Amino acid sequence: MAEEEVLNFAPTFEESGADSLTNALGNSLQAVANPDSWWESFKNIHILGDTISVGYLIPELGRAIIETFLMCSFSLLLAVIIGLPLGFLLFLTRRDMLLESRLLNFVGGLIINVVRSLPFLILLILLIPVSQFIARTSIGWQAAIFPLALASITFYARLVESSLCEVDSGVLESAKSYGASNWLIIKAVLLPESLPGLVRGFVMTAVSLIGYSAMAGVIGAGGVGFLAINYGYYRYETGVMLVTVILLILLVQAVQGFGDKL
């Protein structure tokens, strides 16, 4: 009798195992074929013991990325428009250069050094009244553009000056000996010779701006930094903080990778 029970039990066990495997494969295929079912199973993920609702976080991340892009884009544009000529001015007004002027060189260098000597977070706080006057608000990504632009202008101006200093002085002397005008030397000699350094400086400024824009979240400037502070720090959601850190790393890698291909 026991042997019959064992014999009867074996096929039942095999059939149940096969049915379980078939059902699991069927459910997996159904989940792949049905995006709604897959999304429901992926809606909540667990990171470091925290449960993150991707359904509510993705719209917030999308808005944060757009705000970060707007802040960095306007600041980079101002860095090129103002920082590039300022860097050229600092170089050209140096001793034995085309537009030698100790006064202009000293004043321009002093302004840049003062701005760069301040930690960006302190600069943000100091410029809140100015940002409020310009943008008519002290919060939001609009209010962060002025301090971000000021920091990026001074940073890029120094990088431009350093790139121009790497141009061989013999090339400048040759252009002068041929009677080239100052404008022609700038356009045909300095700019082409320093172009690789100018591009590298632009990429470095863009990468730094991503970090600066994250710091701007402290004053409620929006962007990925504000998301990390508002949700990750104040609400003690470590998972959200980790997601924003990963997002910032991906943004920096994307910008740096794009710059390396230029």
HELIX and SHEET records of a PDB file:
HELIX    1   1 ALA A    2  ALA A   33  1                                  32    
HELIX    2   2 PRO A   35  PHE A   42  1                                   8    
HELIX    3   3 VAL A   54  LEU A   78  1                                  25    
HELIX    4   4 ALA A   79  GLY A   83  3                                   5    
HELIX    5   5 LEU A   84  LEU A   92  1                                   9    
HELIX    6   6 ARG A  102  SER A  117  1                                  16    
HELIX    7   7 PHE A  120  LEU A  126  1                                   7    
HELIX    8   8 ILE A  128  ALA A  135  1                                   8    
HELIX    9   9 TRP A  141  CYS A  165  1                                  25    
HELIX   10  10 SER A  169  SER A  177  1                                   9    
HELIX   11  11 ASN A  182  ILE A  185  1                                   4    
HELIX   12  12 ILE A  186  LEU A  190  3                                   5    
HELIX   13  13 LEU A  191  MET A  215  1                                  25    
HELIX   14  14 ALA A  216  ILE A  219  5                                   4    
HELIX   15  15 GLY A  223  LEU A  227  1                                   5    
HELIX   16  16 ALA A  228  TYR A  233  3                                   6    
HELIX   17  17 THR A  238  ASP A  260  1                                  23    
SHEET    1   A 2 ASN A  44  ILE A  47  0                                        
SHEET    2   A 2 ASP A  50  SER A  53 -1                                        
END                                                                             
